[in-house]
Structures are given as structure tokens and as C-alpha cells.
Amino acid sequence: MQVIETPQAMQDFARDARAQGRSIGLVPTMGYFHEGHLSLMRASAAENDITITSLFVNPTQFGAHEDLDKYPRDVERDCDLARGAGVDIMFTPTNEMMYPPGYRTYIRVEEWSDMLCGVTRPIHFRGVATVCCKLFNICIPRRAYFGLKDAQQCLIIKKMVEDLNLDVEIKPMPLVREADGLAMSSRNVYLSEAERRDALRISQALFMARDMIAAGETSAAAIRGAMRDHIEQSPLAKIDYIETVDSRTLASADTVKPGVLIAAAVFFGPTRLIDNIIVEG
């Protein structure tokens, strides 16, 4: 596996590879890999001639009081894991390389960036869209892989690609969970033992919602209420949101039916975790 640090060197490599007719798969990440990341890398390696994983903790998607400075980092560990997952190139630019002095250009997907996570993280998706567009231009992938734990992010990136006529296929991939059901996240390492135990209430509430739907419940309000009651049994939990929306448009859904996204964001201590399910037919 080769490590490339500068955007220019990465772009030169990608242009040469594309000129040779080789397909490139890109897995954009902020590092501190877990099985969710590795599943994306393996999917890319299976479908493309070259797999690039970007490792960049993007400062423009963090608010003033969020966890940019303490976000977990271990480049050597990540390189070892990526190599084992079939990654060919690790792209590791610095903040100054991606946002040099005088940088002023940002991308924003209107409306959808203000919903769900965007309510309490108002600049987050502007930063996500901007860095992903830059990575697509630098790495020139045929396909880019994103986990559905961040379902809103997947939808926003797909919309940006569609609206800006970008030549890349967005590949949403299944959410990956720990053995006990907790959605895998690099931020799980922040949790204390008690917070880790109570954080299971998020996935438990989502699985309860799935069972309610299977039993015939169609009221989104009833499902959200039951989820809220279950999560709030933990004194450590502070709910950011529990929402039912159309998984293709993010429009609010009052009736639960196939295609509805049930999404939750919950704080345990200072750690904010997200999780979701999409109602199947």
C-alpha cells in the first residue's frame, strides 16, 4: 500500500490510472477505522482496480464546540487495517493542503442540510459536501463508498453529485453493528462503561420500532413516542432528535411504510451518537 500526502500527487496518480483504463474506488474517511470502514474498503477492492482511502479529519464539518481536537487519531493503526482490507492508496493530506490560506469556496445542499443532524450542527453538511467534492476532484473515482449509518450524509452527497453533474457513482453500504447491536462509530471510544451500556438503548429502540411496524403499527408519532420512552429510561441519555422521514427526500413522514427512515441522535455525556433503520417492504 502506498501513502500519498499531497493533493497534486494524488491527482497525478489518479489521472494516470484513469488514462490506463483502471477503475478507482474511493472510501472517504476521518480515520480511526472500525469494521464499518473496513467493509467499505473491501467492497471497493472487490469492484475496482484501485482502492483509495482518504484519511482526513475535516475541520470544516465541526462546529465551534464540537470534538475536532479530541477526535481519535492513529494513522499507523489505520494504515495496517486498510492494507489488510485491500486498500492500494492511503491519501493523507493536511488541513493546510486541503484549505490553503485564502480558501473561500464551499458547497451547500439547500434544505436537506438543515434537517435532522443539520438542526444542531448547522455548518456540518456544508463541510461534508465541500470536502467530498474536493476528494472526488482529487482522486477522480469511478465509485465512492459511504456507510448508511450516516444516511442523511449519503443522501446529501448523492444530491450534490446529481446537481453538479459529477462523474462518480455513490455507493451506499449497509450499516455495521457491534455484536450487541450498537452502531459502529469511531466516537464509541469516548464512552464510559456506563455510557457504553446505556447507549444500547438507541439500537434497542430502533429494533423495537421495527417490531411495532411488523405487528401492524403505522403511526409515526406512536413509534417515536415509544422510542423516546425507552431511551429516556437512561438518566445518561439526552435526545437530540428522533425522526421519521422519507429516505429519498427527508420529508417528514406521519405514516410509517416501506422507504421511511427512522433516525435518532442521542448524547451520552458529551458524546453524540447516531443510528437509524429504513423500513423495508
SEDO-170978 format. One line per 3 residues: number of its first residue (from 0); for each residue x, z negated, y of C-alpha. Coordinates in steps of 0.5 Angstrom, whole numbers. Layout:
BEGIN
NUM> X:Z:Y | ...
This chain:
BEGIN
0> 0:0:0 | 3:2:7 | 1:-2:13
3> 0:2:20 | 0:-2:26 | -1:3:32
6> -7:7:33 | -3:13:35 | 1:12:28
9> -6:11:24 | -9:17:28 | -3:22:26
12> -3:20:19 | -11:21:18 | -10:28:22
15> -5:30:17 | -9:27:11 | -15:31:13
18> -11:37:14 | -9:37:7 | -17:36:5
21> -16:29:3 | -22:25:4 | -22:18:8
24> -26:12:7 | -26:6:12 | -27:-1:11
27> -27:-4:18 | -26:-12:17 | -24:-18:21
30> -20:-21:15 | -19:-27:11 | -22:-23:5
33> -27:-25:0 | -31:-22:-6 | -36:-18:-1
36> -30:-15:3 | -26:-13:-4 | -33:-10:-6
39> -33:-5:0 | -26:-3:-2 | -27:-2:-9
42> -33:2:-7 | -29:6:-2 | -23:7:-7
45> -28:10:-12 | -31:15:-8 | -25:17:-3
48> -18:20:-4 | -15:15:1 | -18:8:3
51> -16:5:10 | -18:-2:11 | -17:-4:18
54> -16:-12:20 | -17:-13:27 | -20:-20:30
57> -24:-16:35 | -24:-20:41 | -30:-16:45
60> -35:-19:40 | -34:-26:41 | -38:-30:47
63> -34:-35:51 | -36:-41:47 | -35:-38:40
66> -30:-38:35 | -25:-33:37 | -19:-37:37
69> -20:-41:30 | -23:-35:26 | -19:-36:20
72> -13:-31:19 | -8:-30:13 | -5:-23:14
75> 0:-24:8 | -6:-26:3 | -11:-21:6
78> -5:-15:4 | -5:-18:-3 | -12:-18:-4
81> -13:-11:-1 | -7:-8:-5 | -11:-11:-12
84> -17:-7:-9 | -14:0:-9 | -13:0:-1
87> -8:5:1 | -7:3:8 | -8:-3:12
90> -9:-2:19 | -7:-8:23 | -7:-7:31
93> -6:-12:36 | -11:-14:42 | -7:-10:47
96> -6:-4:43 | -14:-3:42 | -15:-6:49
99> -10:-4:53 | -9:-6:61 | -15:-3:65
102> -19:-2:59 | -26:-1:62 | -30:3:56
105> -36:0:52 | -42:3:48 | -48:-1:47
108> -54:1:43 | -60:-1:47 | -66:-6:45
111> -63:-7:38 | -57:-10:41 | -62:-15:44
114> -66:-17:38 | -64:-22:32 | -57:-24:33
117> -57:-21:40 | -61:-26:43 | -56:-32:43
120> -50:-27:42 | -51:-22:48 | -45:-19:48
123> -44:-19:41 | -46:-12:39 | -43:-8:45
126> -36:-11:42 | -38:-9:35 | -40:-2:37
129> -34:-1:41 | -29:-3:36 | -33:1:30
132> -33:8:35 | -25:7:36 | -24:6:29
135> -28:12:27 | -24:16:32 | -17:13:30
138> -18:13:22 | -22:19:22 | -26:17:16
141> -31:21:12 | -35:15:10 | -35:8:13
144> -37:2:9 | -41:-4:11 | -44:-10:8
147> -51:-11:8 | -50:-19:10 | -50:-16:17
150> -56:-12:16 | -57:-11:24 | -50:-9:25
153> -51:-4:19 | -57:-1:23 | -54:-1:30
156> -47:3:27 | -52:8:24 | -56:9:30
159> -49:10:34 | -47:15:29 | -53:19:30
162> -54:18:37 | -47:20:39 | -46:26:33
165> -40:22:30 | -38:26:24 | -38:20:19
168> -43:17:13 | -44:10:14 | -45:7:7
171> -49:0:7 | -47:-4:1 | -50:-10:-3
174> -49:-17:0 | -45:-21:-5 | -46:-28:-6
177> -43:-34:-9 | -45:-37:-16 | -49:-42:-13
180> -53:-37:-8 | -49:-38:-1 | -48:-31:2
183> -40:-30:2 | -37:-31:9 | -30:-32:12
186> -34:-37:16 | -35:-41:10 | -29:-44:10
189> -31:-48:16 | -36:-52:13 | -35:-59:11
192> -37:-61:4 | -44:-64:6 | -45:-58:10
195> -43:-53:5 | -48:-57:0 | -54:-56:5
198> -52:-49:7 | -55:-47:1 | -62:-48:4
201> -61:-42:7 | -61:-37:1 | -66:-42:-3
204> -71:-41:3 | -70:-33:2 | -71:-34:-5
207> -77:-38:-4 | -80:-33:1 | -78:-27:-5
210> -82:-32:-10 | -88:-32:-5 | -88:-25:-4
213> -88:-24:-11 | -94:-29:-12 | -98:-25:-7
216> -97:-28:0 | -96:-22:5 | -97:-27:12
219> -90:-26:15 | -92:-33:19 | -93:-37:13
222> -87:-34:10 | -83:-36:16 | -86:-43:16
225> -84:-45:9 | -77:-42:10 | -77:-47:16
228> -80:-53:13 | -75:-52:7 | -68:-51:12
231> -70:-57:16 | -70:-62:11 | -63:-62:12
234> -61:-66:18 | -55:-62:19 | -59:-55:20
237> -60:-52:27 | -64:-46:26 | -62:-40:31
240> -68:-36:28 | -72:-34:22 | -75:-27:23
243> -79:-22:19 | -78:-15:22 | -78:-7:19
246> -71:-6:16 | -71:1:19 | -73:0:26
249> -72:-8:27 | -79:-8:30 | -83:-15:29
252> -87:-15:22 | -93:-19:22 | -95:-17:15
255> -89:-17:9 | -89:-11:5 | -83:-7:2
258> -78:-5:7 | -79:-11:11 | -72:-15:13
261> -73:-23:12 | -67:-25:16 | -64:-32:18
264> -59:-35:22 | -57:-43:22 | -52:-47:25
267> -49:-53:20 | -45:-57:25 | -41:-51:30
270> -41:-46:24 | -47:-41:25 | -49:-37:18
273> -53:-31:17 | -57:-29:11 | -62:-24:9
276> -66:-20:4 | -70:-14:4 | -77:-14:1
279> -77:-9:-5 | -83:-5:-7
